[in-house]
Amino acid sequence: MYIIAIGWLFCALMFAVGSNSIVAAVFTFLFWGPLPLALFIYLFSGRIRRERAAAREREDDKAG
């Protein structure tokens, strides 16, 4: 999953470098780079979060 994220950020950076102005480059990078990437990582890491929560709950049941 992280190779996809790195590739996405690289492409967003290249789009930003090709922009006409600094302001356009910053907004291009922000709206095509980290913001959609954060959504992607949040959505696709849901299974991992659920598994960790279940493991924590099992551990609490053993301890308590």
ChimeraX commands (.cxc) that place a marker at each C-alpha (Angstrom):
marker #1 position 0.00,0.00,0.00 radius 0.5
marker #1 position 2.85,2.38,0.77 radius 0.5
marker #1 position 4.38,2.05,-2.71 radius 0.5
marker #1 position 1.10,3.36,-4.12 radius 0.5
marker #1 position 1.25,6.29,-1.72 radius 0.5
marker #1 position 4.83,7.12,-2.66 radius 0.5
marker #1 position 4.00,6.93,-6.37 radius 0.5
marker #1 position 0.93,9.12,-5.91 radius 0.5
marker #1 position 2.93,11.78,-4.07 radius 0.5
marker #1 position 5.62,11.70,-6.76 radius 0.5
marker #1 position 3.02,12.25,-9.51 radius 0.5
marker #1 position 1.37,15.06,-7.54 radius 0.5
marker #1 position 4.77,16.68,-7.04 radius 0.5
marker #1 position 5.52,16.48,-10.78 radius 0.5
marker #1 position 2.16,18.08,-11.58 radius 0.5
marker #1 position 2.95,20.85,-9.10 radius 0.5
marker #1 position 6.39,21.45,-10.60 radius 0.5
marker #1 position 4.78,21.89,-14.00 radius 0.5
marker #1 position 2.38,24.56,-12.77 radius 0.5
marker #1 position 2.58,28.16,-13.95 radius 0.5
marker #1 position 2.92,29.86,-10.56 radius 0.5
marker #1 position 4.00,29.11,-7.01 radius 0.5
marker #1 position 0.47,29.47,-5.64 radius 0.5
marker #1 position -0.90,27.10,-8.27 radius 0.5
marker #1 position 1.89,24.66,-7.50 radius 0.5
marker #1 position 1.15,24.69,-3.77 radius 0.5
marker #1 position -2.58,24.20,-4.26 radius 0.5
marker #1 position -2.01,21.55,-6.91 radius 0.5
marker #1 position 0.26,19.60,-4.61 radius 0.5
marker #1 position -2.04,19.93,-1.59 radius 0.5
marker #1 position -5.27,19.03,-3.38 radius 0.5
marker #1 position -3.76,16.27,-5.51 radius 0.5
marker #1 position -1.20,15.00,-2.99 radius 0.5
marker #1 position -1.56,14.66,0.77 radius 0.5
marker #1 position -5.29,15.34,1.10 radius 0.5
marker #1 position -6.55,12.54,-1.19 radius 0.5
marker #1 position -3.71,10.33,-0.01 radius 0.5
marker #1 position -4.82,10.70,3.61 radius 0.5
marker #1 position -8.32,9.64,2.60 radius 0.5
marker #1 position -6.94,6.65,0.68 radius 0.5
marker #1 position -4.82,5.48,3.60 radius 0.5
marker #1 position -7.69,5.94,6.07 radius 0.5
marker #1 position -10.11,3.95,3.92 radius 0.5
marker #1 position -7.75,1.12,3.07 radius 0.5
marker #1 position -6.33,0.70,6.56 radius 0.5
marker #1 position -9.73,0.04,8.14 radius 0.5
marker #1 position -9.17,-3.71,8.29 radius 0.5
marker #1 position -5.89,-3.21,10.14 radius 0.5
marker #1 position -7.55,-0.85,12.66 radius 0.5
marker #1 position -10.34,-3.37,13.28 radius 0.5
marker #1 position -7.85,-6.21,13.80 radius 0.5
marker #1 position -5.82,-4.15,16.27 radius 0.5
marker #1 position -8.96,-3.18,18.20 radius 0.5
marker #1 position -10.06,-6.83,18.37 radius 0.5
marker #1 position -6.59,-7.87,19.57 radius 0.5
marker #1 position -6.66,-5.17,22.24 radius 0.5
marker #1 position -10.09,-6.34,23.36 radius 0.5
marker #1 position -8.94,-9.97,23.55 radius 0.5
marker #1 position -5.92,-8.87,25.56 radius 0.5
marker #1 position -8.10,-6.88,27.95 radius 0.5
marker #1 position -10.40,-9.90,28.39 radius 0.5
marker #1 position -7.41,-12.10,29.30 radius 0.5
marker #1 position -6.06,-9.55,31.77 radius 0.5
marker #1 position -9.41,-8.72,33.38 radius 0.5
marker link #1:1,2 radius 0.2
marker link #1:2,3 radius 0.2
marker link #1:3,4 radius 0.2
marker link #1:4,5 radius 0.2
marker link #1:5,6 radius 0.2
marker link #1:6,7 radius 0.2
marker link #1:7,8 radius 0.2
marker link #1:8,9 radius 0.2
marker link #1:9,10 radius 0.2
marker link #1:10,11 radius 0.2
marker link #1:11,12 radius 0.2
marker link #1:12,13 radius 0.2
marker link #1:13,14 radius 0.2
marker link #1:14,15 radius 0.2
marker link #1:15,16 radius 0.2
marker link #1:16,17 radius 0.2
marker link #1:17,18 radius 0.2
marker link #1:18,19 radius 0.2
marker link #1:19,20 radius 0.2
marker link #1:20,21 radius 0.2
marker link #1:21,22 radius 0.2
marker link #1:22,23 radius 0.2
marker link #1:23,24 radius 0.2
marker link #1:24,25 radius 0.2
marker link #1:25,26 radius 0.2
marker link #1:26,27 radius 0.2
marker link #1:27,28 radius 0.2
marker link #1:28,29 radius 0.2
marker link #1:29,30 radius 0.2
marker link #1:30,31 radius 0.2
marker link #1:31,32 radius 0.2
marker link #1:32,33 radius 0.2
marker link #1:33,34 radius 0.2
marker link #1:34,35 radius 0.2
marker link #1:35,36 radius 0.2
marker link #1:36,37 radius 0.2
marker link #1:37,38 radius 0.2
marker link #1:38,39 radius 0.2
marker link #1:39,40 radius 0.2
marker link #1:40,41 radius 0.2
marker link #1:41,42 radius 0.2
marker link #1:42,43 radius 0.2
marker link #1:43,44 radius 0.2
marker link #1:44,45 radius 0.2
marker link #1:45,46 radius 0.2
marker link #1:46,47 radius 0.2
marker link #1:47,48 radius 0.2
marker link #1:48,49 radius 0.2
marker link #1:49,50 radius 0.2
marker link #1:50,51 radius 0.2
marker link #1:51,52 radius 0.2
marker link #1:52,53 radius 0.2
marker link #1:53,54 radius 0.2
marker link #1:54,55 radius 0.2
marker link #1:55,56 radius 0.2
marker link #1:56,57 radius 0.2
marker link #1:57,58 radius 0.2
marker link #1:58,59 radius 0.2
marker link #1:59,60 radius 0.2
marker link #1:60,61 radius 0.2
marker link #1:61,62 radius 0.2
marker link #1:62,63 radius 0.2
marker link #1:63,64 radius 0.2
view
